[in-house]
Structures are given as C-alpha cells and as structure tokens.
Amino acid sequence: MLRVVAVLLLLANLGYYAWTHGALAMFGMEPARFSEREPQRLLQQIRPEVLRIDKDAPAAPGRPASAPGS
C-alpha cells in the first residue's frame, strides 16, 4: 500500500515538473506564464526608454524603518 502511494506521488511530481517546464505544451497544457513570451511582452511596454535607474539616488524621504527610542 505504501509503495503504491509513493509511486503515485512520484508520478504526480514528474507530471507537475513536466507541466511547469512546458513539456506538455504540445498537448495544449501549459502554465499561463508560457503563453506570455518575450516578443508580446515587449510590445505591451509603454515608453520603456523613459525608465531611468539611479544607483546613487537617496532613499525616499520619510521615517526610518525602526525609529530610535520606540
């Protein structure tokens, strides 16, 4: 009985692994993240050239996370 449960769990894990890595896509079973490939996501961006990342910018103004004396 325990052997049957172990084999079923192993098969379920293998099936989940195959599903999450897109191996079942040929059967029409794939997670939602595989239906959003990069070209479509790039077309959905709105003005990506405006984005600017400042490494040396100070943190947003406000209280520190742990105020002294509180």
PyMOL Python script that loads the backbone (N, CA, C, O; Angstrom):
from pymol import cmd

cmd.read_pdbstr("""\
ATOM      1  N   MET A   1       0.825  -1.201   0.000  1.00  0.00           N
ATOM      2  CA  MET A   1       0.000   0.000   0.000  1.00  0.00           C
ATOM      3  C   MET A   1       0.867   1.262   0.000  1.00  0.00           C
ATOM      4  O   MET A   1       0.626   2.200  -0.760  1.00  0.00           O
ATOM      5  N   LEU A   2       1.877   1.262   0.867  1.00  0.00           N
ATOM      6  CA  LEU A   2       2.762   2.426   0.946  1.00  0.00           C
ATOM      7  C   LEU A   2       3.552   2.598  -0.348  1.00  0.00           C
ATOM      8  O   LEU A   2       3.855   3.719  -0.757  1.00  0.00           O
ATOM      9  N   ARG A   3       3.880   1.479  -0.986  1.00  0.00           N
ATOM     10  CA  ARG A   3       4.621   1.538  -2.242  1.00  0.00           C
ATOM     11  C   ARG A   3       3.760   2.189  -3.334  1.00  0.00           C
ATOM     12  O   ARG A   3       4.268   2.960  -4.148  1.00  0.00           O
ATOM     13  N   VAL A   4       2.474   1.881  -3.349  1.00  0.00           N
ATOM     14  CA  VAL A   4       1.565   2.458  -4.340  1.00  0.00           C
ATOM     15  C   VAL A   4       1.454   3.967  -4.126  1.00  0.00           C
ATOM     16  O   VAL A   4       1.466   4.731  -5.091  1.00  0.00           O
ATOM     17  N   VAL A   5       1.347   4.396  -2.882  1.00  0.00           N
ATOM     18  CA  VAL A   5       1.266   5.824  -2.576  1.00  0.00           C
ATOM     19  C   VAL A   5       2.549   6.533  -3.000  1.00  0.00           C
ATOM     20  O   VAL A   5       2.500   7.632  -3.552  1.00  0.00           O
ATOM     21  N   ALA A   6       3.697   5.907  -2.743  1.00  0.00           N
ATOM     22  CA  ALA A   6       4.979   6.512  -3.121  1.00  0.00           C
ATOM     23  C   ALA A   6       5.092   6.632  -4.636  1.00  0.00           C
ATOM     24  O   ALA A   6       5.579   7.645  -5.138  1.00  0.00           O
ATOM     25  N   VAL A   7       4.651   5.613  -5.370  1.00  0.00           N
ATOM     26  CA  VAL A   7       4.716   5.661  -6.833  1.00  0.00           C
ATOM     27  C   VAL A   7       3.767   6.732  -7.367  1.00  0.00           C
ATOM     28  O   VAL A   7       4.124   7.466  -8.288  1.00  0.00           O
ATOM     29  N   LEU A   8       2.564   6.830  -6.801  1.00  0.00           N
ATOM     30  CA  LEU A   8       1.623   7.866  -7.237  1.00  0.00           C
ATOM     31  C   LEU A   8       2.167   9.271  -6.975  1.00  0.00           C
ATOM     32  O   LEU A   8       2.019  10.155  -7.819  1.00  0.00           O
ATOM     33  N   LEU A   9       2.790   9.485  -5.825  1.00  0.00           N
ATOM     34  CA  LEU A   9       3.392  10.784  -5.525  1.00  0.00           C
ATOM     35  C   LEU A   9       4.537  11.094  -6.489  1.00  0.00           C
ATOM     36  O   LEU A   9       4.688  12.231  -6.936  1.00  0.00           O
ATOM     37  N   LEU A  10       5.332  10.092  -6.801  1.00  0.00           N
ATOM     38  CA  LEU A  10       6.434  10.288  -7.743  1.00  0.00           C
ATOM     39  C   LEU A  10       5.893  10.656  -9.125  1.00  0.00           C
ATOM     40  O   LEU A  10       6.413  11.566  -9.772  1.00  0.00           O
ATOM     41  N   LEU A  11       4.853   9.956  -9.578  1.00  0.00           N
ATOM     42  CA  LEU A  11       4.257  10.273 -10.875  1.00  0.00           C
ATOM     43  C   LEU A  11       3.619  11.658 -10.878  1.00  0.00           C
ATOM     44  O   LEU A  11       3.704  12.373 -11.875  1.00  0.00           O
ATOM     45  N   ALA A  12       2.982  12.042  -9.779  1.00  0.00           N
ATOM     46  CA  ALA A  12       2.391  13.373  -9.692  1.00  0.00           C
ATOM     47  C   ALA A  12       3.478  14.447  -9.757  1.00  0.00           C
ATOM     48  O   ALA A  12       3.298  15.464 -10.427  1.00  0.00           O
ATOM     49  N   ASN A  13       4.588  14.237  -9.079  1.00  0.00           N
ATOM     50  CA  ASN A  13       5.691  15.200  -9.112  1.00  0.00           C
ATOM     51  C   ASN A  13       6.309  15.290 -10.502  1.00  0.00           C
ATOM     52  O   ASN A  13       6.640  16.383 -10.960  1.00  0.00           O
ATOM     53  N   LEU A  14       6.465  14.161 -11.173  1.00  0.00           N
ATOM     54  CA  LEU A  14       7.006  14.183 -12.531  1.00  0.00           C
ATOM     55  C   LEU A  14       6.056  14.909 -13.484  1.00  0.00           C
ATOM     56  O   LEU A  14       6.497  15.661 -14.353  1.00  0.00           O
ATOM     57  N   GLY A  15       4.759  14.683 -13.318  1.00  0.00           N
ATOM     58  CA  GLY A  15       3.779  15.376 -14.148  1.00  0.00           C
ATOM     59  C   GLY A  15       3.793  16.869 -13.911  1.00  0.00           C
ATOM     60  O   GLY A  15       3.709  17.651 -14.858  1.00  0.00           O
ATOM     61  N   TYR A  16       3.899  17.273 -12.662  1.00  0.00           N
ATOM     62  CA  TYR A  16       3.947  18.703 -12.337  1.00  0.00           C
ATOM     63  C   TYR A  16       5.216  19.338 -12.899  1.00  0.00           C
ATOM     64  O   TYR A  16       5.179  20.447 -13.431  1.00  0.00           O
ATOM     65  N   TYR A  17       6.334  18.631 -12.776  1.00  0.00           N
ATOM     66  CA  TYR A  17       7.591  19.145 -13.313  1.00  0.00           C
ATOM     67  C   TYR A  17       7.488  19.335 -14.833  1.00  0.00           C
ATOM     68  O   TYR A  17       7.904  20.362 -15.368  1.00  0.00           O
ATOM     69  N   ALA A  18       6.929  18.330 -15.516  1.00  0.00           N
ATOM     70  CA  ALA A  18       6.782  18.423 -16.969  1.00  0.00           C
ATOM     71  C   ALA A  18       5.846  19.571 -17.348  1.00  0.00           C
ATOM     72  O   ALA A  18       6.097  20.280 -18.322  1.00  0.00           O
ATOM     73  N   TRP A  19       4.779  19.754 -16.590  1.00  0.00           N
ATOM     74  CA  TRP A  19       3.824  20.829 -16.881  1.00  0.00           C
ATOM     75  C   TRP A  19       4.456  22.197 -16.690  1.00  0.00           C
ATOM     76  O   TRP A  19       4.291  23.074 -17.538  1.00  0.00           O
ATOM     77  N   THR A  20       5.191  22.399 -15.571  1.00  0.00           N
ATOM     78  CA  THR A  20       5.771  23.707 -15.293  1.00  0.00           C
ATOM     79  C   THR A  20       6.922  24.056 -16.231  1.00  0.00           C
ATOM     80  O   THR A  20       7.226  25.236 -16.406  1.00  0.00           O
ATOM     81  N   HIS A  21       7.563  23.075 -16.831  1.00  0.00           N
ATOM     82  CA  HIS A  21       8.667  23.349 -17.742  1.00  0.00           C
ATOM     83  C   HIS A  21       8.256  23.326 -19.208  1.00  0.00           C
ATOM     84  O   HIS A  21       9.107  23.372 -20.096  1.00  0.00           O
ATOM     85  N   GLY A  22       6.946  23.253 -19.464  1.00  0.00           N
ATOM     86  CA  GLY A  22       6.451  23.381 -20.824  1.00  0.00           C
ATOM     87  C   GLY A  22       6.519  22.119 -21.657  1.00  0.00           C
ATOM     88  O   GLY A  22       6.306  22.179 -22.867  1.00  0.00           O
ATOM     89  N   ALA A  23       6.812  20.969 -21.048  1.00  0.00           N
ATOM     90  CA  ALA A  23       6.909  19.725 -21.812  1.00  0.00           C
ATOM     91  C   ALA A  23       5.543  19.245 -22.296  1.00  0.00           C
ATOM     92  O   ALA A  23       5.476  18.447 -23.231  1.00  0.00           O
ATOM     93  N   LEU A  24       4.467  19.705 -21.691  1.00  0.00           N
ATOM     94  CA  LEU A  24       3.126  19.282 -22.088  1.00  0.00           C
ATOM     95  C   LEU A  24       2.448  20.296 -23.004  1.00  0.00           C
ATOM     96  O   LEU A  24       1.248  20.194 -23.257  1.00  0.00           O
ATOM     97  N   ALA A  25       3.200  21.265 -23.501  1.00  0.00           N
ATOM     98  CA  ALA A  25       2.625  22.314 -24.354  1.00  0.00           C
ATOM     99  C   ALA A  25       2.086  21.751 -25.662  1.00  0.00           C
ATOM    100  O   ALA A  25       1.130  22.286 -26.222  1.00  0.00           O
ATOM    101  N   MET A  26       2.696  20.672 -26.150  1.00  0.00           N
ATOM    102  CA  MET A  26       2.229  20.086 -27.407  1.00  0.00           C
ATOM    103  C   MET A  26       0.838  19.464 -27.266  1.00  0.00           C
ATOM    104  O   MET A  26       0.164  19.211 -28.264  1.00  0.00           O
ATOM    105  N   PHE A  27       0.413  19.219 -26.030  1.00  0.00           N
ATOM    106  CA  PHE A  27      -0.918  18.681 -25.769  1.00  0.00           C
ATOM    107  C   PHE A  27      -1.902  19.782 -25.370  1.00  0.00           C
ATOM    108  O   PHE A  27      -3.046  19.491 -25.020  1.00  0.00           O
ATOM    109  N   GLY A  28      -1.471  21.026 -25.418  1.00  0.00           N
ATOM    110  CA  GLY A  28      -2.337  22.148 -25.079  1.00  0.00           C
ATOM    111  C   GLY A  28      -2.401  22.433 -23.597  1.00  0.00           C
ATOM    112  O   GLY A  28      -3.239  23.216 -23.149  1.00  0.00           O
ATOM    113  N   MET A  29      -1.525  21.807 -22.830  1.00  0.00           N
ATOM    114  CA  MET A  29      -1.500  22.039 -21.375  1.00  0.00           C
ATOM    115  C   MET A  29      -0.199  22.736 -21.022  1.00  0.00           C
ATOM    116  O   MET A  29       0.870  22.124 -21.010  1.00  0.00           O
ATOM    117  N   GLU A  30      -0.307  24.020 -20.735  1.00  0.00           N
ATOM    118  CA  GLU A  30       0.869  24.778 -20.338  1.00  0.00           C
ATOM    119  C   GLU A  30       0.452  25.848 -19.343  1.00  0.00           C
ATOM    120  O   GLU A  30      -0.667  26.359 -19.404  1.00  0.00           O
ATOM    121  N   PRO A  31       1.354  26.187 -18.426  1.00  0.00           N
ATOM    122  CA  PRO A  31       1.025  27.253 -17.476  1.00  0.00           C
ATOM    123  C   PRO A  31       0.859  28.589 -18.183  1.00  0.00           C
ATOM    124  O   PRO A  31       1.340  28.768 -19.302  1.00  0.00           O
ATOM    125  N   ALA A  32       0.188  29.515 -17.539  1.00  0.00           N
ATOM    126  CA  ALA A  32      -0.095  30.820 -18.142  1.00  0.00           C
ATOM    127  C   ALA A  32       1.181  31.578 -18.476  1.00  0.00           C
ATOM    128  O   ALA A  32       1.200  32.339 -19.444  1.00  0.00           O
ATOM    129  N   ARG A  33       2.229  31.395 -17.716  1.00  0.00           N
ATOM    130  CA  ARG A  33       3.452  32.166 -17.963  1.00  0.00           C
ATOM    131  C   ARG A  33       4.101  31.807 -19.290  1.00  0.00           C
ATOM    132  O   ARG A  33       4.843  32.623 -19.836  1.00  0.00           O
ATOM    133  N   PHE A  34       3.848  30.602 -19.837  1.00  0.00           N
ATOM    134  CA  PHE A  34       4.426  30.241 -21.121  1.00  0.00           C
ATOM    135  C   PHE A  34       3.673  30.862 -22.279  1.00  0.00           C
ATOM    136  O   PHE A  34       4.213  30.963 -23.380  1.00  0.00           O
ATOM    137  N   SER A  35       2.442  31.279 -22.056  1.00  0.00           N
ATOM    138  CA  SER A  35       1.714  31.914 -23.141  1.00  0.00           C
ATOM    139  C   SER A  35       2.140  33.373 -23.325  1.00  0.00           C
ATOM    140  O   SER A  35       1.777  33.997 -24.322  1.00  0.00           O
ATOM    141  N   GLU A  36       2.896  33.918 -22.388  1.00  0.00           N
ATOM    142  CA  GLU A  36       3.394  35.290 -22.487  1.00  0.00           C
ATOM    143  C   GLU A  36       4.890  35.264 -22.765  1.00  0.00           C
ATOM    144  O   GLU A  36       5.702  35.409 -21.851  1.00  0.00           O
ATOM    145  N   ARG A  37       5.245  35.081 -24.010  1.00  0.00           N
ATOM    146  CA  ARG A  37       6.659  35.067 -24.390  1.00  0.00           C
ATOM    147  C   ARG A  37       7.168  36.499 -24.504  1.00  0.00           C
ATOM    148  O   ARG A  37       6.382  37.446 -24.472  1.00  0.00           O
ATOM    149  N   GLU A  38       8.435  36.651 -24.631  1.00  0.00           N
ATOM    150  CA  GLU A  38       9.061  37.970 -24.646  1.00  0.00           C
ATOM    151  C   GLU A  38       8.567  38.912 -25.740  1.00  0.00           C
ATOM    152  O   GLU A  38       8.304  40.072 -25.421  1.00  0.00           O
ATOM    153  N   PRO A  39       8.419  38.513 -26.999  1.00  0.00           N
ATOM    154  CA  PRO A  39       8.002  39.499 -28.007  1.00  0.00           C
ATOM    155  C   PRO A  39       6.676  40.174 -27.676  1.00  0.00           C
ATOM    156  O   PRO A  39       6.530  41.379 -27.878  1.00  0.00           O
ATOM    157  N   GLN A  40       5.714  39.417 -27.173  1.00  0.00           N
ATOM    158  CA  GLN A  40       4.434  40.022 -26.829  1.00  0.00           C
ATOM    159  C   GLN A  40       4.574  40.957 -25.636  1.00  0.00           C
ATOM    160  O   GLN A  40       3.944  42.013 -25.588  1.00  0.00           O
ATOM    161  N   ARG A  41       5.398  40.566 -24.682  1.00  0.00           N
ATOM    162  CA  ARG A  41       5.587  41.411 -23.510  1.00  0.00           C
ATOM    163  C   ARG A  41       6.306  42.701 -23.875  1.00  0.00           C
ATOM    164  O   ARG A  41       6.011  43.756 -23.314  1.00  0.00           O
ATOM    165  N   LEU A  42       7.238  42.627 -24.802  1.00  0.00           N
ATOM    166  CA  LEU A  42       7.930  43.841 -25.231  1.00  0.00           C
ATOM    167  C   LEU A  42       6.979  44.796 -25.940  1.00  0.00           C
ATOM    168  O   LEU A  42       7.101  46.013 -25.806  1.00  0.00           O
ATOM    169  N   LEU A  43       6.032  44.244 -26.693  1.00  0.00           N
ATOM    170  CA  LEU A  43       5.061  45.089 -27.385  1.00  0.00           C
ATOM    171  C   LEU A  43       4.079  45.744 -26.417  1.00  0.00           C
ATOM    172  O   LEU A  43       3.475  46.762 -26.753  1.00  0.00           O
ATOM    173  N   GLN A  44       3.910  45.175 -25.218  1.00  0.00           N
ATOM    174  CA  GLN A  44       2.980  45.721 -24.239  1.00  0.00           C
ATOM    175  C   GLN A  44       3.579  46.883 -23.453  1.00  0.00           C
ATOM    176  O   GLN A  44       2.855  47.602 -22.765  1.00  0.00           O
ATOM    177  N   GLN A  45       4.892  47.073 -23.548  1.00  0.00           N
ATOM    178  CA  GLN A  45       5.530  48.137 -22.782  1.00  0.00           C
ATOM    179  C   GLN A  45       5.132  49.504 -23.322  1.00  0.00           C
ATOM    180  O   GLN A  45       4.964  49.695 -24.527  1.00  0.00           O
ATOM    181  N   ILE A  46       4.988  50.438 -22.406  1.00  0.00           N
ATOM    182  CA  ILE A  46       4.634  51.802 -22.784  1.00  0.00           C
ATOM    183  C   ILE A  46       5.832  52.700 -22.475  1.00  0.00           C
ATOM    184  O   ILE A  46       6.180  52.886 -21.309  1.00  0.00           O
ATOM    185  N   ARG A  47       6.440  53.235 -23.470  1.00  0.00           N
ATOM    186  CA  ARG A  47       7.587  54.143 -23.374  1.00  0.00           C
ATOM    187  C   ARG A  47       8.688  53.612 -22.453  1.00  0.00           C
ATOM    188  O   ARG A  47       8.988  54.258 -21.449  1.00  0.00           O
ATOM    189  N   PRO A  48       9.300  52.470 -22.750  1.00  0.00           N
ATOM    190  CA  PRO A  48      10.343  51.922 -21.877  1.00  0.00           C
ATOM    191  C   PRO A  48      11.609  52.772 -21.863  1.00  0.00           C
ATOM    192  O   PRO A  48      12.413  52.670 -20.936  1.00  0.00           O
ATOM    193  N   GLU A  49      11.793  53.608 -22.879  1.00  0.00           N
ATOM    194  CA  GLU A  49      13.005  54.436 -22.920  1.00  0.00           C
ATOM    195  C   GLU A  49      12.998  55.530 -21.857  1.00  0.00           C
ATOM    196  O   GLU A  49      14.044  56.120 -21.584  1.00  0.00           O
ATOM    197  N   VAL A  50      11.853  55.814 -21.254  1.00  0.00           N
ATOM    198  CA  VAL A  50      11.745  56.846 -20.237  1.00  0.00           C
ATOM    199  C   VAL A  50      12.285  56.352 -18.888  1.00  0.00           C
ATOM    200  O   VAL A  50      12.694  57.156 -18.050  1.00  0.00           O
ATOM    201  N   LEU A  51      12.283  55.043 -18.685  1.00  0.00           N
ATOM    202  CA  LEU A  51      12.715  54.469 -17.417  1.00  0.00           C
ATOM    203  C   LEU A  51      14.189  54.765 -17.172  1.00  0.00           C
ATOM    204  O   LEU A  51      15.031  54.532 -18.039  1.00  0.00           O
ATOM    205  N   ARG A  52      14.492  55.279 -15.986  1.00  0.00           N
ATOM    206  CA  ARG A  52      15.868  55.592 -15.619  1.00  0.00           C
ATOM    207  C   ARG A  52      16.120  55.077 -14.214  1.00  0.00           C
ATOM    208  O   ARG A  52      15.343  55.356 -13.301  1.00  0.00           O
ATOM    209  N   ILE A  53      17.192  54.333 -14.034  1.00  0.00           N
ATOM    210  CA  ILE A  53      17.532  53.759 -12.731  1.00  0.00           C
ATOM    211  C   ILE A  53      18.752  54.492 -12.196  1.00  0.00           C
ATOM    212  O   ILE A  53      19.811  54.495 -12.823  1.00  0.00           O
ATOM    213  N   ASP A  54      18.595  55.113 -11.029  1.00  0.00           N
ATOM    214  CA  ASP A  54      19.695  55.815 -10.379  1.00  0.00           C
ATOM    215  C   ASP A  54      20.212  54.966  -9.231  1.00  0.00           C
ATOM    216  O   ASP A  54      19.498  54.746  -8.252  1.00  0.00           O
ATOM    217  N   LYS A  55      21.450  54.485  -9.341  1.00  0.00           N
ATOM    218  CA  LYS A  55      22.026  53.671  -8.271  1.00  0.00           C
ATOM    219  C   LYS A  55      22.323  54.512  -7.036  1.00  0.00           C
ATOM    220  O   LYS A  55      22.140  54.048  -5.910  1.00  0.00           O
ATOM    221  N   ASP A  56      22.777  55.733  -7.236  1.00  0.00           N
ATOM    222  CA  ASP A  56      23.224  56.568  -6.130  1.00  0.00           C
ATOM    223  C   ASP A  56      22.143  57.487  -5.598  1.00  0.00           C
ATOM    224  O   ASP A  56      22.433  58.378  -4.798  1.00  0.00           O
ATOM    225  N   ALA A  57      20.917  57.294  -6.019  1.00  0.00           N
ATOM    226  CA  ALA A  57      19.837  58.168  -5.553  1.00  0.00           C
ATOM    227  C   ALA A  57      19.530  57.863  -4.089  1.00  0.00           C
ATOM    228  O   ALA A  57      19.529  56.699  -3.688  1.00  0.00           O
ATOM    229  N   PRO A  58      19.270  58.896  -3.289  1.00  0.00           N
ATOM    230  CA  PRO A  58      18.929  58.651  -1.886  1.00  0.00           C
ATOM    231  C   PRO A  58      17.570  57.959  -1.773  1.00  0.00           C
ATOM    232  O   PRO A  58      16.748  57.991  -2.689  1.00  0.00           O
ATOM    233  N   ALA A  59      17.374  57.342  -0.631  1.00  0.00           N
ATOM    234  CA  ALA A  59      16.100  56.654  -0.400  1.00  0.00           C
ATOM    235  C   ALA A  59      14.975  57.677  -0.310  1.00  0.00           C
ATOM    236  O   ALA A  59      15.212  58.867  -0.102  1.00  0.00           O
ATOM    237  N   ALA A  60      13.770  57.202  -0.468  1.00  0.00           N
ATOM    238  CA  ALA A  60      12.610  58.092  -0.399  1.00  0.00           C
ATOM    239  C   ALA A  60      12.543  58.745   0.974  1.00  0.00           C
ATOM    240  O   ALA A  60      12.856  58.103   1.977  1.00  0.00           O
ATOM    241  N   PRO A  61      12.135  60.019   1.036  1.00  0.00           N
ATOM    242  CA  PRO A  61      12.070  60.684   2.335  1.00  0.00           C
ATOM    243  C   PRO A  61      10.998  60.048   3.221  1.00  0.00           C
ATOM    244  O   PRO A  61      10.002  59.510   2.736  1.00  0.00           O
ATOM    245  N   GLY A  62      11.228  60.123   4.510  1.00  0.00           N
ATOM    246  CA  GLY A  62      10.274  59.559   5.457  1.00  0.00           C
ATOM    247  C   GLY A  62      11.005  59.047   6.683  1.00  0.00           C
ATOM    248  O   GLY A  62      12.212  59.234   6.834  1.00  0.00           O
ATOM    249  N   ARG A  63      10.264  58.411   7.535  1.00  0.00           N
ATOM    250  CA  ARG A  63      10.866  57.869   8.746  1.00  0.00           C
ATOM    251  C   ARG A  63      11.692  56.629   8.417  1.00  0.00           C
ATOM    252  O   ARG A  63      11.404  55.904   7.465  1.00  0.00           O
ATOM    253  N   PRO A  64      12.718  56.406   9.224  1.00  0.00           N
ATOM    254  CA  PRO A  64      13.443  55.142   9.077  1.00  0.00           C
ATOM    255  C   PRO A  64      12.535  53.982   9.534  1.00  0.00           C
ATOM    256  O   PRO A  64      11.562  54.190  10.259  1.00  0.00           O
ATOM    257  N   ALA A  65      12.867  52.798   9.108  1.00  0.00           N
ATOM    258  CA  ALA A  65      12.033  51.634   9.414  1.00  0.00           C
ATOM    259  C   ALA A  65      11.928  51.406  10.913  1.00  0.00           C
ATOM    260  O   ALA A  65      10.853  51.070  11.409  1.00  0.00           O
ATOM    261  N   SER A  66      13.022  51.582  11.644  1.00  0.00           N
ATOM    262  CA  SER A  66      12.959  51.433  13.101  1.00  0.00           C
ATOM    263  C   SER A  66      13.453  52.737  13.734  1.00  0.00           C
ATOM    264  O   SER A  66      14.656  52.989  13.800  1.00  0.00           O
ATOM    265  N   ALA A  67      12.523  53.548  14.191  1.00  0.00           N
ATOM    266  CA  ALA A  67      12.880  54.839  14.798  1.00  0.00           C
ATOM    267  C   ALA A  67      13.529  54.591  16.153  1.00  0.00           C
ATOM    268  O   ALA A  67      13.055  53.745  16.911  1.00  0.00           O
ATOM    269  N   PRO A  68      14.605  55.310  16.476  1.00  0.00           N
ATOM    270  CA  PRO A  68      15.249  55.115  17.789  1.00  0.00           C
ATOM    271  C   PRO A  68      14.321  55.566  18.911  1.00  0.00           C
ATOM    272  O   PRO A  68      13.625  56.576  18.809  1.00  0.00           O
ATOM    273  N   GLY A  69      14.340  54.785  19.976  1.00  0.00           N
ATOM    274  CA  GLY A  69      13.559  55.138  21.158  1.00  0.00           C
ATOM    275  C   GLY A  69      12.093  54.703  21.073  1.00  0.00           C
ATOM    276  O   GLY A  69      11.289  55.094  21.919  1.00  0.00           O
ATOM    277  N   SER A  70      11.743  53.916  20.085  1.00  0.00           N
ATOM    278  CA  SER A  70      10.344  53.486  20.017  1.00  0.00           C
ATOM    279  C   SER A  70      10.230  51.992  20.096  1.00  0.00           C
ATOM    280  O   SER A  70       9.123  51.455  20.053  1.00  0.00           O
TER     281      SER A  70
END
""", "prot")
cmd.dss("prot")
cmd.show_as("cartoon", "prot")
cmd.util.cbc("prot")
cmd.orient("prot")
